[in-house]
Amino acid sequence: MSVVVVDGPMMEEFVDDTEAFGKWTDKHFDMLDTDGNGELSRDELQNRKGKFSSCEFELQSKEEISSLYDILIERFDIDKSGTIDRQEFKALTKEIMLAKARGIGNSPVLVILLGDSLVMRVVQHFLAKYSLRPILCGNI
């Protein structure tokens, strides 16, 4: 677990960096695509390896989680194939990150993160881009 400082503009900047954002989304898409067919099925999303979302999401009921997947697939399955392809996954992830950025706003907030989350990647990207030392980042 790590504690990091993040703000909305940092998140937006990472999403706008198409190379860095694309590398992260490609890596996680490949991790989720367990059968390697280039599409994420409902089963692959629900039975994913690792953590794709927050701990609060993991605490929701099966009905709530199922309803969320229905909404995600309906909203982001542009070609109506019943699955999420790589480009649809990038659009989904981008929209989620920009919504988080708007929610956080311009004021820095402390966030507790687990593992290789997208928000952790935002902070790492920001630190590397501006040659900053992770003074406020630390393991707890």
C-alpha positions in Angstrom: 0.0 0.0 0.0 1.2 3.5 -0.8 0.0 7.0 0.2 0.2 9.5 -2.7 -0.7 13.0 -3.4 -2.8 13.5 -6.5 -4.9 16.2 -8.1 -7.2 16.4 -11.1 -4.8 18.2 -13.4 -2.2 15.4 -12.8 -4.7 12.8 -13.9 -5.8 14.7 -16.9 -2.2 15.2 -18.0 -1.5 11.5 -17.8 -4.7 10.7 -19.9 -3.6 13.3 -22.4 -0.2 11.6 -22.8 -1.4 9.1 -25.4 1.8 7.0 -25.2 2.0 6.6 -21.5 -1.8 6.1 -21.1 -1.8 3.7 -24.0 1.0 1.6 -22.5 -0.9 1.3 -19.2 -4.3 0.5 -20.8 -2.7 -2.1 -23.2 -0.9 -3.8 -20.3 -4.1 -4.1 -18.3 -6.2 -5.1 -21.2 -3.8 -7.9 -22.0 -3.9 -9.0 -18.3 -7.7 -9.1 -18.3 -7.9 -10.8 -21.7 -7.2 -14.3 -20.3 -8.2 -16.2 -23.5 -6.1 -13.8 -25.7 -8.9 -13.2 -28.3 -8.5 -9.4 -28.2 -11.9 -8.9 -26.5 -13.0 -8.7 -22.9 -16.0 -10.8 -22.2 -18.3 -10.3 -19.2 -16.8 -13.4 -17.5 -13.2 -12.0 -18.0 -14.2 -8.7 -16.5 -16.0 -10.3 -13.5 -13.4 -13.0 -12.9 -10.4 -10.8 -13.6 -6.9 -11.3 -12.2 -5.7 -8.6 -9.9 -7.6 -5.4 -9.0 -9.1 -3.3 -11.7 -11.1 -1.2 -9.3 -11.3 0.2 -5.8 -11.8 -1.8 -2.7 -15.2 -0.3 -2.3 -16.2 -1.9 -5.6 -15.1 -5.3 -4.2 -17.4 -4.9 -1.2 -20.6 -4.4 -3.3 -23.2 -7.1 -3.6 -23.1 -9.5 -6.6 -26.3 -7.8 -7.9 -24.7 -4.4 -7.7 -21.6 -5.6 -9.5 -23.6 -7.4 -12.2 -25.6 -4.2 -12.7 -22.4 -2.2 -13.0 -21.1 -4.5 -15.7 -24.4 -4.3 -17.6 -24.0 -0.5 -17.6 -20.3 -0.6 -18.6 -20.9 -3.0 -21.5 -24.0 -1.2 -22.7 -22.2 2.1 -22.6 -18.8 1.2 -24.0 -19.5 -1.7 -26.4 -19.7 0.6 -29.4 -20.0 -2.2 -32.0 -22.6 -4.1 -29.8 -20.6 -7.3 -30.0 -21.3 -8.1 -26.3 -17.6 -7.7 -25.5 -15.2 -4.8 -24.9 -12.3 -4.6 -27.4 -9.0 -2.8 -26.9 -10.2 0.6 -28.2 -13.5 0.4 -26.2 -11.4 -0.4 -23.1 -9.2 2.6 -23.6 -12.3 4.8 -24.0 -13.8 3.3 -20.9 -10.7 3.8 -18.9 -10.2 7.4 -20.2 -13.8 8.3 -19.2 -13.4 6.8 -15.7 -10.1 8.7 -15.2 -11.4 12.0 -16.4 -14.5 11.6 -14.1 -12.1 10.9 -11.2 -10.1 14.0 -12.2 -13.2 16.2 -12.2 -14.2 14.8 -8.9 -10.9 15.5 -7.3 -10.6 19.0 -8.8 -7.5 21.2 -8.5 -6.9 20.6 -4.8 -4.3 17.9 -4.0 -5.7 15.0 -2.0 -4.0 12.1 -0.3 -5.0 8.7 -1.7 -4.2 5.2 -0.4 -3.4 2.9 -3.3 -2.7 -0.8 -3.7 -0.3 -2.1 -6.3 -0.2 -1.0 -9.9 -3.3 1.1 -10.0 -3.9 3.7 -12.7 -3.8 6.5 -10.1 -0.4 5.1 -9.0 0.8 5.2 -12.6 -0.4 8.8 -12.8 1.8 9.8 -9.9 4.8 7.8 -11.2 4.4 9.5 -14.6 4.2 13.0 -13.1 7.2 12.4 -10.9 9.3 11.0 -13.8 8.2 13.8 -16.2 9.2 16.6 -13.9 12.2 14.8 -12.4 10.7 14.9 -8.9 11.6 12.7 -6.0 8.7 10.9 -4.4 8.9 12.9 -1.1 5.2 12.6 -0.4 4.9 9.0 -1.6 5.7 6.2 0.7 4.7 2.7 1.7 2.5 2.2 4.7 
